[in-house]
């Protein structure tokens, strides 16, 4: 059980309360898509009422990366070409990015953070799709992966001096341990407080809070996010170096089996996942 001193709890609450609200349109999209009977036109109807979101989705879909034969001019066409889940995930990702600060005094690399978050979300979703037994929704695993490190953004924006000190210390130890030494809690706690304020479901809040807690009870969502997080820490390495690192560092989780190669193979083309994340970041940075 995480115990906060009254002073630290007040400081974290103040920081979380200063964060922007999560867009209601995207919350509505998430609510709709949790219903297996959701019709594509319902999602399209919500997104089309958000012109900024629509513009950004179309910009990504019409990028050279997707190389579609014809220019897509509506959200409805986007769903036809790329599917409901892809369009939903784009909307969610743009909503999260819209909350990120352009600059921070902590020296926190927002672009690197964003690529890692997008890749972790995609991998967590793939792992859930492959290993779930009606235990968790792959869409919820995507959200958890996307938001699992959002507490770092809270620290970078509103607790910059302490977080900068933790980042420096984190060069010699895992960052979450450095945060506990300097701040008193890791970014999972701040991220969970923010997810709760944004009214996300309790299992997702718990997953964000616990993803660096060794004593946390296992769940499919938590296992998928932890495994995805570990896989995506090696984004900038060669395929050979990645595999060597995965074999050395990745914990064996019973539900995924003992073969690192099989786990990684189950997520599909890892380089494609990274490529999609980089395209998203490029489009967003040029917006």
C-alpha positions in Angstrom: 0.0 0.0 0.0 1.4 3.4 -1.0 1.4 5.8 1.9 1.7 9.6 1.2 2.6 12.2 3.8 0.0 14.9 4.0 2.5 17.4 2.6 3.4 15.2 -0.5 -0.3 14.4 -1.1 -1.2 18.1 -1.1 1.7 18.8 -3.5 0.7 16.0 -5.9 -3.0 17.0 -5.8 -2.2 20.6 -6.6 0.0 19.5 -9.5 -2.6 17.1 -10.9 -5.4 19.7 -10.5 -3.4 22.1 -12.7 -3.3 19.6 -15.6 -5.8 20.3 -18.4 -9.0 18.2 -18.7 -9.1 15.2 -21.0 -11.2 16.1 -24.1 -14.8 15.1 -23.6 -15.2 14.1 -27.2 -12.5 11.4 -26.8 -13.9 10.2 -23.5 -17.2 9.7 -25.4 -15.4 7.8 -28.1 -13.9 5.5 -25.5 -17.3 4.9 -23.9 -18.9 4.1 -27.3 -16.2 1.6 -28.4 -16.4 -0.3 -25.1 -19.9 -1.4 -26.4 -19.4 -4.3 -28.8 -22.6 -3.1 -30.6 -21.1 0.3 -31.3 -21.7 1.4 -34.9 -18.9 3.1 -36.8 -21.3 6.0 -37.6 -21.7 6.7 -33.9 -17.9 7.2 -33.5 -17.7 9.2 -36.7 -20.5 11.4 -35.5 -18.6 12.3 -32.3 -15.3 13.0 -34.0 -16.8 15.1 -36.8 -18.0 17.5 -34.2 -14.3 18.2 -33.3 -12.8 19.9 -36.3 -9.3 20.1 -34.9 -9.3 16.4 -34.2 -10.7 15.6 -37.6 -8.0 17.7 -39.3 -5.2 15.9 -37.5 -6.6 12.4 -38.2 -6.9 13.2 -41.9 -3.3 14.6 -41.9 -1.9 11.4 -40.5 -4.0 9.2 -42.8 -3.0 11.2 -45.9 0.7 11.1 -45.0 3.2 9.3 -47.2 3.5 6.6 -44.6 0.1 5.1 -45.4 0.4 5.7 -49.2 -3.3 5.4 -49.8 -4.4 5.4 -53.5 -6.8 8.3 -53.0 -6.9 11.3 -50.7 -9.1 10.7 -47.7 -11.4 13.7 -47.0 -13.6 12.6 -44.1 -13.5 10.6 -40.8 -16.0 8.2 -42.3 -13.6 7.4 -45.2 -10.8 7.1 -42.6 -12.8 4.3 -40.8 -13.4 2.5 -44.1 -9.6 2.6 -45.1 -8.0 2.0 -41.7 -10.8 0.5 -39.4 -12.6 1.7 -36.3 -9.8 0.8 -33.9 -7.1 2.7 -35.7 -9.1 5.8 -36.0 -10.1 5.6 -32.3 -6.5 5.2 -31.3 -5.5 8.2 -33.4 -8.1 10.3 -31.7 -7.0 9.1 -28.3 -3.4 9.8 -29.1 -4.0 13.3 -30.4 -6.0 14.0 -27.3 -3.1 12.9 -25.0 -0.6 14.9 -27.1 -2.7 18.0 -26.9 -2.2 18.0 -23.2 1.6 17.7 -23.3 3.6 20.9 -22.7 5.7 22.2 -25.6 8.5 23.0 -23.2 9.4 22.2 -19.6 12.0 23.3 -17.1 13.0 19.8 -16.0 14.8 19.0 -19.2 12.4 16.1 -19.9 12.5 14.9 -23.5 8.8 15.1 -24.5 9.3 13.8 -28.1 11.1 10.7 -26.9 8.5 10.2 -24.2 5.7 10.4 -26.9 7.3 7.8 -29.2 7.8 5.5 -26.2 4.2 5.9 -25.1 2.7 5.4 -28.6 4.8 2.3 -29.1 4.0 0.9 -25.7 0.3 1.4 -26.3 0.4 -0.4 -29.7 2.4 -3.3 -28.2 0.2 -3.7 -25.1 -2.8 -3.9 -27.4 -1.2 -6.6 -29.5 -0.2 -8.6 -26.5 -3.7 -8.4 -25.1 -5.2 -9.4 -28.4 -2.8 -12.4 -28.6 -3.0 -13.6 -25.0 -6.4 -12.4 -23.6 -9.1 -14.9 -22.7 -11.9 -12.4 -22.2 -10.0 -11.0 -19.3 -9.3 -7.6 -20.6 -10.2 -5.4 -23.6 -7.3 -4.7 -26.0 -8.6 -1.2 -26.4 -8.2 -0.6 -22.6 -4.6 -2.0 -22.8 -3.9 0.5 -25.5 -5.2 3.4 -23.3 -3.1 2.1 -20.3 0.0 1.8 -22.5 -0.5 5.3 -23.8 -1.0 6.9 -20.4 1.2 4.7 -18.2 4.0 7.3 -18.0 1.8 10.4 -17.9 2.8 11.1 -14.3 6.2 12.1 -15.7 4.4 14.9 -17.5 2.9 16.1 -14.2 6.3 16.1 -12.6 8.0 17.8 -15.6 5.4 20.6 -15.7 4.6 21.3 -12.1 7.4 19.7 -10.0 10.3 20.6 -12.4 13.2 21.1 -9.9 12.5 17.8 -8.2 12.0 15.9 -11.4 15.2 17.3 -13.0 17.1 16.0 -9.9 15.4 12.6 -10.4 16.3 12.6 -14.1 20.0 13.2 -13.3 19.9 10.5 -10.6 18.1 8.3 -13.1 21.2 8.1 -15.2 22.7 5.7 -12.7 19.5 3.8 -11.6 16.0 3.2 -12.9 14.1 6.5 -13.1 11.2 5.3 -11.0 13.6 4.5 -8.2 15.2 7.9 -8.5 11.8 9.5 -8.3 11.0 7.7 -5.1 14.3 8.9 -3.6 13.9 12.5 -4.7 10.1 13.1 -4.8 8.8 10.4 -2.5 6.7 8.5 -5.1 7.2 7.4 -8.7 5.4 8.7 -11.7 2.9 5.9 -11.5 1.3 7.4 -8.5 0.9 10.9 -10.1 -0.3 9.3 -13.3 -3.0 7.3 -11.5 -4.2 10.4 -9.7 -4.5 12.2 -13.0 -6.3 9.2 -14.7 -8.7 9.2 -11.7 -9.4 12.9 -12.1 -10.0 12.2 -15.8 -12.6 9.6 -14.7 -11.0 6.6 -16.4 -12.1 3.2 -15.1 -10.6 2.0 -11.9 -8.7 -1.0 -13.4 -6.9 1.4 -15.7 -6.1 3.7 -12.8 -4.6 0.8 -10.8 -2.6 -0.4 -13.8 -1.0 3.1 -14.2 -0.3 3.3 -10.5 1.2 -0.2 -10.2 3.3 -0.6 -13.3 6.5 -0.2 -11.3 5.4 -1.9 -8.1 7.0 -5.3 -7.7 4.3 -6.3 -5.1 1.3 -5.4 -7.3 -1.2 -8.2 -8.0 -0.9 -9.6 -11.5 -3.6 -8.8 -14.1 -3.6 -9.1 -17.9 -3.7 -5.4 -18.4 -0.8 -4.8 -16.0 1.3 -7.7 -17.4 0.7 -6.4 -21.0 1.7 -2.9 -20.1 4.8 -4.0 -18.2 5.9 -6.3 -21.0 5.2 -3.6 -23.7 7.1 -1.0 -21.6 10.1 -3.3 -21.4 10.0 -4.2 -25.2 9.7 -0.5 -26.2 12.7 0.7 -24.2 14.9 -0.5 -27.0 13.3 1.6 -29.8 16.6 3.1 -31.0 18.6 -0.1 -31.1 19.2 -2.5 -34.0 17.1 -5.6 -34.2 20.1 -7.7 -33.1 20.8 -5.5 -30.1 17.2 -5.4 -29.1 16.9 -9.1 -29.0 20.0 -9.4 -26.9 18.7 -6.8 -24.5 15.2 -8.4 -24.3 16.8 -11.8 -23.5 18.9 -10.2 -20.8 16.4 -7.9 -19.1 12.8 -9.0 -19.8 11.1 -10.8 -17.0 9.4 -14.1 -17.7 5.6 -13.7 -17.2 3.9 -17.1 -17.1 0.9 -16.1 -19.2 3.3 -15.1 -22.1 5.4 -18.3 -22.1 9.2 -18.5 -21.7 10.3 -17.7 -25.2 11.2 -14.0 -25.7 11.3 -14.6 -29.5 7.7 -16.0 -29.4 6.5 -13.0 -27.3 8.0 -10.5 -29.7 6.8 -12.4 -32.7 3.2 -12.3 -31.4 3.1 -8.5 -31.6 3.8 -8.5 -35.3 6.2 -6.1 -37.1 7.9 -4.1 -34.3 9.6 -1.7 -36.7 6.2 -0.9 -38.3 4.9 0.0 -34.9 7.8 2.3 -34.3 7.4 3.8 -37.8 3.8 4.6 -37.1 4.7 6.3 -33.8 7.4 8.4 -35.6 4.9 9.4 -38.3 2.4 10.5 -35.7 5.0 12.6 -33.8 6.2 14.2 -37.1 2.6 15.1 -38.1 1.9 16.5 -34.6 5.1 18.5 -34.5 4.3 20.1 -37.8 0.7 21.0 -36.8 
